[in-house]
Amino acid sequence: MIKKLTSIAGLLCILAASALALPAGAAAEERTCRGKIGPRTVDNVRVPSGARCVLRGTDVKGTVKVERNAILRARGVRVIGNVQGENARRVAVLRRSRVGGSVQVKQGRAAAVRRSRVNGDIQYEENRGRLAAVRNRVGGNIQVFQNTGGVRIRGNRVVGNLQCKENRPRPVGGRNRVQGSKEDQCARL
């Protein structure tokens, strides 16, 4: 019996040592983009401060983050998470792109989402440049608040609401099909 317990204890020690020798679960990798990423699959993408990134036909299993004064031009991409720009110079999600989460651009300059599918929301907040949301299918809301460079919202199909407040000048556009409500400055769009 003692011999059996000793061999079990030895086996447990070997298993514990093996577990410590193995690397921890692989975390999602972040790919820094300065330049271009073509049709390949990556985990997360970060466009660092001041950089320019072009994504063309890229599959992103996570999120795309666009940092201060950076530029993102994404065309025909598939992003499972969000596209987020804070203090970005320009964020453009174009033609046949699919975003599983939301497109959020805040306190930056220009942004555009055109001819794409966004399962979550399109959110533009406190931006200074020209903004556009044109001919998209949006599973959530389009929310446009406190922007000062002009906003064009045209030809979108929105499952949620179209909400616009405190933008100068007022948003322009039309022909938006909204299942929820059109509110405030976007009531007639």
PyRosetta script that sets phi, psi and omega in degrees:
from pyrosetta import init, pose_from_sequence

init()
pose = pose_from_sequence("MIKKLTSIAGLLCILAASALALPAGAAAEERTCRGKIGPRTVDNVRVPSGARCVLRGTDVKGTVKVERNAILRARGVRVIGNVQGENARRVAVLRRSRVGGSVQVKQGRAAAVRRSRVNGDIQYEENRGRLAAVRNRVGGNIQVFQNTGGVRIRGNRVVGNLQCKENRPRPVGGRNRVQGSKEDQCARL")
pose.set_psi(1, -42.3)
pose.set_omega(1, -179.9)
pose.set_phi(2, -63.1)
pose.set_psi(2, -39.7)
pose.set_omega(2, 179.7)
pose.set_phi(3, -62.7)
pose.set_psi(3, -40.0)
pose.set_omega(3, 180.0)
pose.set_phi(4, -66.4)
pose.set_psi(4, -43.1)
pose.set_omega(4, 178.6)
pose.set_phi(5, -64.6)
pose.set_psi(5, -37.7)
pose.set_omega(5, 178.6)
pose.set_phi(6, -64.3)
pose.set_psi(6, -41.4)
pose.set_omega(6, -179.9)
pose.set_phi(7, -69.4)
pose.set_psi(7, -34.2)
pose.set_omega(7, 176.8)
pose.set_phi(8, -67.5)
pose.set_psi(8, -43.6)
pose.set_omega(8, 178.7)
pose.set_phi(9, -62.5)
pose.set_psi(9, -40.1)
pose.set_omega(9, 177.6)
pose.set_phi(10, -63.4)
pose.set_psi(10, -41.7)
pose.set_omega(10, 179.1)
pose.set_phi(11, -63.4)
pose.set_psi(11, -42.2)
pose.set_omega(11, 178.5)
pose.set_phi(12, -63.0)
pose.set_psi(12, -39.2)
pose.set_omega(12, 177.8)
pose.set_phi(13, -63.5)
pose.set_psi(13, -42.3)
pose.set_omega(13, 179.2)
pose.set_phi(14, -63.6)
pose.set_psi(14, -43.7)
pose.set_omega(14, 179.3)
pose.set_phi(15, -63.8)
pose.set_psi(15, -42.2)
pose.set_omega(15, 179.3)
pose.set_phi(16, -64.0)
pose.set_psi(16, -42.7)
pose.set_omega(16, 178.7)
pose.set_phi(17, -64.6)
pose.set_psi(17, -37.9)
pose.set_omega(17, 178.7)
pose.set_phi(18, -65.0)
pose.set_psi(18, -41.4)
pose.set_omega(18, -179.9)
pose.set_phi(19, -64.1)
pose.set_psi(19, -37.8)
pose.set_omega(19, 178.6)
pose.set_phi(20, -69.4)
pose.set_psi(20, -29.5)
pose.set_omega(20, -178.6)
pose.set_phi(21, -77.0)
pose.set_psi(21, -21.6)
pose.set_omega(21, -179.3)
pose.set_phi(22, -77.4)
pose.set_psi(22, 145.7)
pose.set_omega(22, 177.2)
pose.set_phi(23, -68.1)
pose.set_psi(23, 152.2)
pose.set_omega(23, 176.3)
pose.set_phi(24, -63.5)
pose.set_psi(24, 163.3)
pose.set_omega(24, -179.5)
pose.set_phi(25, -50.7)
pose.set_psi(25, 136.5)
pose.set_omega(25, -176.3)
pose.set_phi(26, -65.6)
pose.set_psi(26, 123.0)
pose.set_omega(26, 175.9)
pose.set_phi(27, -83.0)
pose.set_psi(27, 155.3)
pose.set_omega(27, 178.5)
pose.set_phi(28, -62.9)
pose.set_psi(28, 134.7)
pose.set_omega(28, -178.8)
pose.set_phi(29, -86.7)
pose.set_psi(29, 146.1)
pose.set_omega(29, 178.3)
pose.set_phi(30, -105.0)
pose.set_psi(30, 124.0)
pose.set_omega(30, 178.9)
pose.set_phi(31, -98.4)
pose.set_psi(31, 121.8)
pose.set_omega(31, 176.4)
pose.set_phi(32, -83.2)
pose.set_psi(32, 129.6)
pose.set_omega(32, -177.0)
pose.set_phi(33, -113.4)
pose.set_psi(33, 116.7)
pose.set_omega(33, 168.7)
pose.set_phi(34, -131.0)
pose.set_psi(34, 101.5)
pose.set_omega(34, -176.1)
pose.set_phi(35, 121.1)
pose.set_psi(35, -122.3)
pose.set_omega(35, -172.4)
pose.set_phi(36, -136.6)
pose.set_psi(36, 140.3)
pose.set_omega(36, 169.6)
pose.set_phi(37, -124.0)
pose.set_psi(37, 124.1)
pose.set_omega(37, -177.5)
pose.set_phi(38, -91.8)
pose.set_psi(38, -151.3)
pose.set_omega(38, -175.1)
pose.set_phi(39, -75.2)
pose.set_psi(39, 82.5)
pose.set_omega(39, 175.2)
pose.set_phi(40, -144.9)
pose.set_psi(40, 171.2)
pose.set_omega(40, -179.5)
pose.set_phi(41, -104.3)
pose.set_psi(41, 131.4)
pose.set_omega(41, 177.4)
pose.set_phi(42, -132.7)
pose.set_psi(42, 162.6)
pose.set_omega(42, 179.5)
pose.set_phi(43, -77.7)
pose.set_psi(43, -75.3)
pose.set_omega(43, 178.8)
pose.set_phi(44, -124.4)
pose.set_psi(44, 153.6)
pose.set_omega(44, 178.1)
pose.set_phi(45, -124.3)
pose.set_psi(45, 134.3)
pose.set_omega(45, 174.9)
pose.set_phi(46, -123.2)
pose.set_psi(46, 125.8)
pose.set_omega(46, 174.2)
pose.set_phi(47, -100.1)
pose.set_psi(47, 106.4)
pose.set_omega(47, -172.9)
pose.set_phi(48, -69.9)
pose.set_psi(48, 164.8)
pose.set_omega(48, -178.3)
pose.set_phi(49, -49.8)
pose.set_psi(49, 126.8)
pose.set_omega(49, 177.1)
pose.set_phi(50, 79.1)
pose.set_psi(50, -3.4)
pose.set_omega(50, -177.0)
pose.set_phi(51, -87.9)
pose.set_psi(51, 165.0)
pose.set_omega(51, 175.3)
pose.set_phi(52, -121.6)
pose.set_psi(52, 132.1)
pose.set_omega(52, -177.6)
pose.set_phi(53, -133.2)
pose.set_psi(53, 133.4)
pose.set_omega(53, 173.7)
pose.set_phi(54, -116.4)
pose.set_psi(54, 122.3)
pose.set_omega(54, 173.5)
pose.set_phi(55, -109.0)
pose.set_psi(55, 124.1)
pose.set_omega(55, 180.0)
pose.set_phi(56, -131.1)
pose.set_psi(56, 109.7)
pose.set_omega(56, 179.5)
pose.set_phi(57, 70.2)
pose.set_psi(57, 22.4)
pose.set_omega(57, -175.8)
pose.set_phi(58, -87.1)
pose.set_psi(58, 139.9)
pose.set_omega(58, 172.7)
pose.set_phi(59, -101.3)
pose.set_psi(59, 121.6)
pose.set_omega(59, 179.6)
pose.set_phi(60, -113.1)
pose.set_psi(60, 116.4)
pose.set_omega(60, -177.4)
pose.set_phi(61, -75.6)
pose.set_psi(61, -12.4)
pose.set_omega(61, -179.0)
pose.set_phi(62, -125.1)
pose.set_psi(62, -121.7)
pose.set_omega(62, -172.2)
pose.set_phi(63, -120.1)
pose.set_psi(63, 152.1)
pose.set_omega(63, 172.8)
pose.set_phi(64, -110.2)
pose.set_psi(64, 122.8)
pose.set_omega(64, 178.9)
pose.set_phi(65, -115.8)
pose.set_psi(65, 128.7)
pose.set_omega(65, -178.7)
pose.set_phi(66, -114.1)
pose.set_psi(66, 118.0)
pose.set_omega(66, -173.1)
pose.set_phi(67, -90.7)
pose.set_psi(67, -176.4)
pose.set_omega(67, -175.0)
pose.set_phi(68, -50.6)
pose.set_psi(68, 129.3)
pose.set_omega(68, 177.5)
pose.set_phi(69, 58.0)
pose.set_psi(69, 17.7)
pose.set_omega(69, 178.2)
pose.set_phi(70, -92.2)
pose.set_psi(70, 161.1)
pose.set_omega(70, -179.1)
pose.set_phi(71, -124.9)
pose.set_psi(71, 131.3)
pose.set_omega(71, 174.1)
pose.set_phi(72, -122.4)
pose.set_psi(72, 130.2)
pose.set_omega(72, 170.9)
pose.set_phi(73, -125.0)
pose.set_psi(73, 108.5)
pose.set_omega(73, -176.9)
pose.set_phi(74, -115.5)
pose.set_psi(74, 123.6)
pose.set_omega(74, -177.6)
pose.set_phi(75, -131.0)
pose.set_psi(75, 126.5)
pose.set_omega(75, 178.6)
pose.set_phi(76, 62.9)
pose.set_psi(76, 35.3)
pose.set_omega(76, -178.3)
pose.set_phi(77, -97.5)
pose.set_psi(77, 162.1)
pose.set_omega(77, 172.4)
pose.set_phi(78, -127.0)
pose.set_psi(78, 116.9)
pose.set_omega(78, -178.7)
pose.set_phi(79, -118.5)
pose.set_psi(79, 121.2)
pose.set_omega(79, -179.5)
pose.set_phi(80, -72.6)
pose.set_psi(80, -38.1)
pose.set_omega(80, -179.1)
pose.set_phi(81, -92.1)
pose.set_psi(81, -136.7)
pose.set_omega(81, -177.1)
pose.set_phi(82, -104.2)
pose.set_psi(82, 162.0)
pose.set_omega(82, 165.5)
pose.set_phi(83, -111.8)
pose.set_psi(83, 117.6)
pose.set_omega(83, -173.8)
pose.set_phi(84, -124.8)
pose.set_psi(84, 126.8)
pose.set_omega(84, 174.8)
pose.set_phi(85, -125.8)
pose.set_psi(85, 124.8)
pose.set_omega(85, 175.3)
pose.set_phi(86, -126.7)
pose.set_psi(86, 120.4)
pose.set_omega(86, -175.0)
pose.set_phi(87, 63.2)
pose.set_psi(87, 23.0)
pose.set_omega(87, -179.1)
pose.set_phi(88, -76.1)
pose.set_psi(88, 152.2)
pose.set_omega(88, 176.5)
pose.set_phi(89, -74.3)
pose.set_psi(89, -44.4)
pose.set_omega(89, 179.7)
pose.set_phi(90, -156.9)
pose.set_psi(90, 137.1)
pose.set_omega(90, 174.1)
pose.set_phi(91, -128.6)
pose.set_psi(91, 120.4)
pose.set_omega(91, 179.5)
pose.set_phi(92, -128.7)
pose.set_psi(92, 121.9)
pose.set_omega(92, 175.7)
pose.set_phi(93, -115.7)
pose.set_psi(93, 113.0)
pose.set_omega(93, -166.0)
pose.set_phi(94, -126.6)
pose.set_psi(94, 162.3)
pose.set_omega(94, 172.2)
pose.set_phi(95, 21.8)
pose.set_psi(95, 109.6)
pose.set_omega(95, 174.5)
pose.set_phi(96, 60.2)
pose.set_psi(96, 25.8)
pose.set_omega(96, 173.7)
pose.set_phi(97, -84.8)
pose.set_psi(97, 151.9)
pose.set_omega(97, 177.3)
pose.set_phi(98, -129.9)
pose.set_psi(98, 127.7)
pose.set_omega(98, 179.1)
pose.set_phi(99, -120.7)
pose.set_psi(99, 119.7)
pose.set_omega(99, -178.3)
pose.set_phi(100, -71.1)
pose.set_psi(100, -28.8)
pose.set_omega(100, 178.2)
pose.set_phi(101, -103.3)
pose.set_psi(101, -127.6)
pose.set_omega(101, -176.7)
pose.set_phi(102, -119.3)
pose.set_psi(102, 161.9)
pose.set_omega(102, 169.7)
pose.set_phi(103, -108.5)
pose.set_psi(103, 115.4)
pose.set_omega(103, -175.0)
pose.set_phi(104, -123.7)
pose.set_psi(104, 116.4)
pose.set_omega(104, 179.3)
pose.set_phi(105, -125.3)
pose.set_psi(105, 118.0)
pose.set_omega(105, -173.1)
pose.set_phi(106, -133.2)
pose.set_psi(106, 137.4)
pose.set_omega(106, 173.3)
pose.set_phi(107, 54.6)
pose.set_psi(107, 35.9)
pose.set_omega(107, 178.3)
pose.set_phi(108, -117.4)
pose.set_psi(108, -149.0)
pose.set_omega(108, 178.4)
pose.set_phi(109, -109.0)
pose.set_psi(109, -104.3)
pose.set_omega(109, -171.2)
pose.set_phi(110, -93.9)
pose.set_psi(110, 155.3)
pose.set_omega(110, 176.0)
pose.set_phi(111, -157.9)
pose.set_psi(111, 151.7)
pose.set_omega(111, 176.2)
pose.set_phi(112, -150.5)
pose.set_psi(112, 137.8)
pose.set_omega(112, 169.0)
pose.set_phi(113, -125.4)
pose.set_psi(113, 117.3)
pose.set_omega(113, -175.3)
pose.set_phi(114, -133.3)
pose.set_psi(114, 134.7)
pose.set_omega(114, 173.8)
pose.set_phi(115, 49.3)
pose.set_psi(115, 47.1)
pose.set_omega(115, -177.2)
pose.set_phi(116, -132.1)
pose.set_psi(116, 171.7)
pose.set_omega(116, 176.9)
pose.set_phi(117, -116.6)
pose.set_psi(117, 124.8)
pose.set_omega(117, 179.0)
pose.set_phi(118, -123.1)
pose.set_psi(118, 114.7)
pose.set_omega(118, -177.8)
pose.set_phi(119, -71.4)
pose.set_psi(119, -29.3)
pose.set_omega(119, 178.2)
pose.set_phi(120, -95.2)
pose.set_psi(120, -129.7)
pose.set_omega(120, -176.2)
pose.set_phi(121, -108.7)
pose.set_psi(121, 158.7)
pose.set_omega(121, 162.5)
pose.set_phi(122, -107.8)
pose.set_psi(122, 120.5)
pose.set_omega(122, -177.5)
pose.set_phi(123, -125.6)
pose.set_psi(123, 120.6)
pose.set_omega(123, 173.6)
pose.set_phi(124, -117.6)
pose.set_psi(124, 121.2)
pose.set_omega(124, -176.4)
pose.set_phi(125, -140.2)
pose.set_psi(125, 123.7)
pose.set_omega(125, 175.1)
pose.set_phi(126, 58.1)
pose.set_psi(126, 41.7)
pose.set_omega(126, 176.2)
pose.set_phi(127, -95.7)
pose.set_psi(127, 153.6)
pose.set_omega(127, -175.3)
pose.set_phi(128, -103.0)
pose.set_psi(128, -14.3)
pose.set_omega(128, -175.5)
pose.set_phi(129, -106.6)
pose.set_psi(129, -172.9)
pose.set_omega(129, -179.7)
pose.set_phi(130, -69.9)
pose.set_psi(130, 137.4)
pose.set_omega(130, -179.2)
pose.set_phi(131, -126.5)
pose.set_psi(131, 148.4)
pose.set_omega(131, 177.2)
pose.set_phi(132, -146.4)
pose.set_psi(132, 142.2)
pose.set_omega(132, 168.7)
pose.set_phi(133, -134.4)
pose.set_psi(133, 102.5)
pose.set_omega(133, -169.6)
pose.set_phi(134, -132.2)
pose.set_psi(134, 125.1)
pose.set_omega(134, 173.4)
pose.set_phi(135, 56.2)
pose.set_psi(135, 49.4)
pose.set_omega(135, 178.0)
pose.set_phi(136, -110.3)
pose.set_psi(136, 161.6)
pose.set_omega(136, 167.9)
pose.set_phi(137, -109.4)
pose.set_psi(137, 119.9)
pose.set_omega(137, -173.5)
pose.set_phi(138, -120.5)
pose.set_psi(138, 121.1)
pose.set_omega(138, -178.7)
pose.set_phi(139, -77.6)
pose.set_psi(139, -17.9)
pose.set_omega(139, 179.4)
pose.set_phi(140, -114.3)
pose.set_psi(140, -123.6)
pose.set_omega(140, -176.8)
pose.set_phi(141, -115.2)
pose.set_psi(141, 160.3)
pose.set_omega(141, 162.4)
pose.set_phi(142, -109.2)
pose.set_psi(142, 120.9)
pose.set_omega(142, -176.5)
pose.set_phi(143, -124.7)
pose.set_psi(143, 121.1)
pose.set_omega(143, -174.2)
pose.set_phi(144, -130.1)
pose.set_psi(144, 107.5)
pose.set_omega(144, -172.5)
pose.set_phi(145, -130.4)
pose.set_psi(145, 130.2)
pose.set_omega(145, 168.7)
pose.set_phi(146, 57.9)
pose.set_psi(146, 42.6)
pose.set_omega(146, 176.8)
pose.set_phi(147, -98.2)
pose.set_psi(147, 151.0)
pose.set_omega(147, -174.3)
pose.set_phi(148, -123.9)
pose.set_psi(148, 5.5)
pose.set_omega(148, -177.4)
pose.set_phi(149, -106.9)
pose.set_psi(149, -0.7)
pose.set_omega(149, -177.2)
pose.set_phi(150, 100.9)
pose.set_psi(150, 138.2)
pose.set_omega(150, -177.1)
pose.set_phi(151, -132.6)
pose.set_psi(151, 132.5)
pose.set_omega(151, 174.4)
pose.set_phi(152, -115.0)
pose.set_psi(152, 123.0)
pose.set_omega(152, -179.9)
pose.set_phi(153, -127.2)
pose.set_psi(153, 108.4)
pose.set_omega(153, -172.5)
pose.set_phi(154, -145.5)
pose.set_psi(154, 136.8)
pose.set_omega(154, 169.6)
pose.set_phi(155, 65.8)
pose.set_psi(155, 28.6)
pose.set_omega(155, 179.5)
pose.set_phi(156, -93.3)
pose.set_psi(156, 151.6)
pose.set_omega(156, 169.6)
pose.set_phi(157, -109.6)
pose.set_psi(157, 117.5)
pose.set_omega(157, -172.3)
pose.set_phi(158, -121.8)
pose.set_psi(158, 123.4)
pose.set_omega(158, 178.0)
pose.set_phi(159, -73.1)
pose.set_psi(159, -38.4)
pose.set_omega(159, -178.4)
pose.set_phi(160, -90.5)
pose.set_psi(160, -131.0)
pose.set_omega(160, -175.9)
pose.set_phi(161, -109.6)
pose.set_psi(161, 159.6)
pose.set_omega(161, 171.5)
pose.set_phi(162, -113.4)
pose.set_psi(162, 108.8)
pose.set_omega(162, -171.1)
pose.set_phi(163, -122.2)
pose.set_psi(163, 124.9)
pose.set_omega(163, -179.5)
pose.set_phi(164, -137.0)
pose.set_psi(164, 126.6)
pose.set_omega(164, -179.8)
pose.set_phi(165, -142.9)
pose.set_psi(165, 140.7)
pose.set_omega(165, 169.5)
pose.set_phi(166, 57.7)
pose.set_psi(166, 33.4)
pose.set_omega(166, 175.4)
pose.set_phi(167, -92.7)
pose.set_psi(167, 139.2)
pose.set_omega(167, 177.1)
pose.set_phi(168, -133.3)
pose.set_psi(168, 114.9)
pose.set_omega(168, -1.2)
pose.set_phi(169, -72.5)
pose.set_psi(169, 171.7)
pose.set_omega(169, 179.1)
pose.set_phi(170, -63.2)
pose.set_psi(170, 148.6)
pose.set_omega(170, 175.6)
pose.set_phi(171, -61.8)
pose.set_psi(171, 149.6)
pose.set_omega(171, 176.8)
pose.set_phi(172, -121.3)
pose.set_psi(172, 164.7)
pose.set_omega(172, 178.2)
pose.set_phi(173, 138.6)
pose.set_psi(173, -153.4)
pose.set_omega(173, -179.7)
pose.set_phi(174, 159.8)
pose.set_psi(174, -175.2)
pose.set_omega(174, 179.0)
pose.set_phi(175, 57.4)
pose.set_psi(175, 32.4)
pose.set_omega(175, 175.3)
pose.set_phi(176, -91.8)
pose.set_psi(176, 131.4)
pose.set_omega(176, 176.8)
pose.set_phi(177, -100.8)
pose.set_psi(177, 111.8)
pose.set_omega(177, -172.6)
pose.set_phi(178, -120.1)
pose.set_psi(178, 121.6)
pose.set_omega(178, 178.8)
pose.set_phi(179, -75.5)
pose.set_psi(179, -32.3)
pose.set_omega(179, 177.5)
pose.set_phi(180, -82.6)
pose.set_psi(180, -131.4)
pose.set_omega(180, -179.9)
pose.set_phi(181, -119.3)
pose.set_psi(181, 153.0)
pose.set_omega(181, 172.2)
pose.set_phi(182, -99.4)
pose.set_psi(182, 122.5)
pose.set_omega(182, -169.4)
pose.set_phi(183, -121.4)
pose.set_psi(183, 151.5)
pose.set_omega(183, 172.8)
pose.set_phi(184, 51.1)
pose.set_psi(184, -122.3)
pose.set_omega(184, -175.6)
pose.set_phi(185, -64.8)
pose.set_psi(185, -16.8)
pose.set_omega(185, -179.2)
pose.set_phi(186, -101.7)
pose.set_psi(186, 11.7)
pose.set_omega(186, -176.4)
pose.set_phi(187, -59.6)
pose.set_psi(187, -30.0)
pose.set_omega(187, -177.2)
pose.set_phi(188, -104.1)
pose.set_psi(188, 6.6)
pose.set_omega(188, -178.4)
pose.set_phi(189, -90.9)
pose.dump_pdb("model.pdb")
